[in-house]
Amino acid sequence: MSDLNLEYLIRKPTDNLDGPPLLIMLHGYGSNEQDLFSFAQELPSELLIVSVRAPLSIGFGSYAWYSINFEADRDNFSNLEEANTALKSIDVFIEGLLDKYKPDPTRIFLMGFSQGTILSLAYALNHPGKIQHVIALSGYVNQKLIKMPLEANTYRDLDVFASHGTVDQVIPVEWARRTPEFLDKLKIEHEYKEYPVGHGVAPQNFFDLLSWIRKRL
């Protein structure tokens, strides 16, 4: 659909609830809105699920939120200007979703994979109170995308499920292992798990995140 500023897929709750909980999906670099949306049929039926397509086309049905230099080190991995533009587009999109579909503003989940995780974490931290639950798959906290300084106790309503593959060949697990420490400093509730896989979501990873979501509905 294209009635908002970004293309998206939607699955409405089966019970047509007023003010349903909302789950927004942000895919990774080189993927598209179909990717995470493949989880939708396995997720709780009361969720309004929206999977968003990144704005930058890199050909053959592949999209990106921002450019990546795969040869660079961690500090120069991401095109920060494009990433910040993407964060602004995501904000406009979320405001449009809230206006159009009227979900429960106190039960909003943001699920990202890889590049989508980096933006999900940055978005939630830059907009205290707007997102209550972040599912951070195969990504990390990029502090260059976060408006400093951050204050502990600002995020009492936020919690995070973060996971990573121990043999991830795209984003090293060492980068992800810094996430719990970062969240601890802000007193953000979180669960961090690792799985013996590469850059992907293992079946047990999905079962764990599904359980985490259900406890918050």
PyMOL commands that set and color helices and strands:
alter all, ss='L'
color gray80, all
select helices_A, chain A and resi 34-37+40-42+74-76+80-101+115-126+143-145+173-176+178-185+203-214
alter helices_A, ss='H'
color red, helices_A
select strands_A, chain A and resi 8-11+22-26+48-52+56-59+62-64+108-113+133-137+159-165+189-195
alter strands_A, ss='S'
color yellow, strands_A
deselect
rebuild
show_as cartoon
